[in-house]
Amino acid sequence: MIYTFLEHYFNYYILFGWSVLEGEIGLVLAGAFTQEGKFIYEYVLLTAISGAYLGDTFVFFLGRHYKLKAEQWLQHHEQKVKKTEDIFSRYGS
């Protein structure tokens, strides 16, 4: 049922948007549909690379532009940062 839904609605535009946000799961689905002949490999590759590049560039510029605000926020919430670091130290990332 869910496979039929994805097969009908999952297209290159969705793959691009998914790649901008978080692309691994979308790329696996696109690979499955490519193997079945529903997608074209070259288009999947171009779409996924373009989306990942755009998403990474956007996040980079966000960090560059809002670095000082983020640092101020982190200093203001130092106890929460410490708790999060402890969780990552205990359980890994």
C-alpha positions in Angstrom: 0.0 0.0 0.0 2.6 2.6 1.0 4.9 1.4 -1.9 2.0 2.0 -4.3 1.5 5.5 -2.9 5.2 6.3 -3.1 5.4 4.8 -6.6 2.6 7.1 -7.7 3.6 10.4 -6.0 7.4 10.1 -5.6 9.0 12.0 -8.5 12.1 14.1 -9.2 10.7 17.2 -7.5 10.1 15.3 -4.3 13.6 13.8 -4.6 15.1 17.2 -5.0 13.2 18.6 -2.0 14.1 15.6 0.1 17.8 15.9 -0.9 17.8 19.5 0.2 16.6 18.6 3.6 17.9 15.1 4.2 18.7 12.9 1.3 19.7 9.4 2.2 16.2 7.8 2.5 15.0 9.5 -0.6 18.0 8.4 -2.5 17.4 4.8 -1.4 13.8 5.0 -2.7 15.0 6.6 -5.9 17.5 3.8 -6.3 14.8 1.2 -5.9 12.6 3.0 -8.5 15.6 3.3 -10.8 16.2 -0.4 -10.6 12.6 -1.0 -11.6 12.9 1.3 -14.5 10.6 4.0 -13.2 13.4 6.6 -12.8 16.4 7.4 -15.1 19.7 6.9 -13.3 21.3 10.1 -14.6 18.4 12.2 -13.6 18.3 10.8 -10.1 22.1 11.4 -9.8 21.8 15.0 -11.0 18.7 15.7 -8.9 20.2 14.3 -5.7 23.6 16.0 -6.1 21.9 19.4 -6.9 19.6 19.1 -3.9 22.3 18.1 -1.5 24.6 20.9 -2.8 21.8 23.5 -2.4 20.9 22.3 1.1 24.5 22.2 2.3 25.2 25.6 0.9 22.1 27.0 2.5 23.0 25.6 5.9 26.6 27.0 5.5 25.3 30.5 4.8 22.9 30.3 7.7 25.7 29.4 10.0 27.9 32.1 8.6 25.2 34.8 8.9 23.8 33.8 12.3 27.0 32.6 14.0 27.0 35.4 16.6 23.4 34.9 17.5 23.8 31.2 17.8 26.8 31.6 20.1 24.9 34.0 22.3 22.0 31.6 22.4 24.3 28.8 23.4 25.9 30.8 26.1 22.5 31.7 27.5 21.5 28.0 27.6 24.7 26.7 28.9 23.1 24.1 31.2 21.1 22.6 28.3 24.3 22.4 26.2 26.1 20.6 29.0 23.3 18.1 29.4 23.3 17.4 25.6 27.1 17.0 25.6 26.8 14.5 28.4 24.1 12.5 26.5 26.4 12.4 23.4 29.3 11.3 25.6 27.4 8.6 27.2 25.5 7.2 24.1 27.5 8.4 21.2 26.4 10.5 18.3 
